[in-house]
């Protein structure tokens, strides 16, 4: 089980920005496209970019920004920004098993490419969706050290 802090509600264009370590609200970033699924970050992790690991929650439920939800990892979407690793964890809510099929994967890929289209300086490359086990390994290697 992982805990995900929600930044964007599915269908919303606005992304609430928080300090990913203190959870302090810092503002809103307006996007050009609605997010297909709730989006946020996994608590107690650190990614290569200095923030937390990013996560899409594959659900039709409405999850409000600023809330924390428990999820089960279901896959890992490989994403690179130039040479930087920026993989996305894909997760589902307990008791829900939204199929991680080609339609869902295509929806995510189309959204990501379209969202970055307005940033021509960013070289985005998506790889395959890897297994739940790969997602768990990725999370495990990015857990914050306990003091």
Secondary structure, DSSP 8 states (H G I E B T S, - for coil): -EEEEEEE-TT--EEEEE-TTT--EEEEEE-SS--SSEEEEETTB--TTSS--EEEE--SS---TT-EEEEEEEEEEEEEETTEE--EEEEEETT------HHHHHHHHHHHHHHHTT-TT--EEEEEEE-HHHHHHHHHHTB----
